[in-house]
Amino acid sequence: MLAALCAAGIDATGFDIRDPSHYGENGNRITRDVAALPADTKVLITVVRDIAQTEALLFDEQALLGHLPALTHLVVSSTLSPRYVTALQDRIPCPLIDAPMSGAAIAAQEARLSFMLGGSDQDIRYLMPLFRAMGAHFHHMGDTGAGMAAKVLNNLLAATNTATTRLVLDWADAAGIDEHKLLNLIHTSSGQNWLASGFDTIEFARDGFANDNTIGILKKDVESALDAAPDHADTSLPETVIRHIRALKPRGS
């Protein structure tokens, strides 16, 4: 995402607590030093794993909000509980725009992410040059929190497809059906879904569950959807999806 912003001519600096060398040639655009971030930064885009890391980044260990006095907009692109994001607006000194994205690493690398946006029309218009630099599809879902609510619902569906596609492939192995042939069939048939259609390019498609990988993030996202479930909703299906996601083992190529 940072590389896409810079490629579009936008003056952007990255921040991460990890060594910048982790990012290869993009590392020279990234700092680990909060004090090295430009003091005149206007827009902060956060893309961290969960609520705990968001709290650390904004208020606690890194406390970026206290180091960026010129900030005019906070853009939250992590996938978090919609309830948390809505409450977060009251704790920050500038407008908050929720802008979670979809498409996995391959879409970020190719600057064709899909953004689900929550915030005022005025703020979304102001930030659209940034979103256009990083993405190809933009869905303004409503006021602050609406983008996040839409994203966790989308990811509930994605997690369901992930669990079911992996189950189908395991059962196909047992039936002696070639994986590539079956994936081609699914892509052109009623079972078509994003994971199956992109199985050879989505970086986590074959992963097993681990708390620190993308499959683990899918579990977290379903939990975020459950946090926003309507009162008295039947949550048995999402809970079953979580159980199956947790049980995923790595799948060989």
ABEGO torsion letter per residue (X at the ends): XAAAAAAAGBBBBBBBABBAAAAEAAAAABBABAAABBAABABBBBBBABAAAAAAAAABAAGAAAABAABABBBBABBBBAAAAAAAAAABABBBBBBBBBGEAAAAAAGABBBBBBEBAAAAAAAAAAAAAABABBBBAEBBGAAAAAAAAAAAAAAAAAAAAAAAAAAAAAAGBBAAAAAAAAAABAABBAAAAAAAABAAAABBBBAABAAAAAAAAAAAAAAABBBGBBAAAAAAAAAAAAABBBBBX
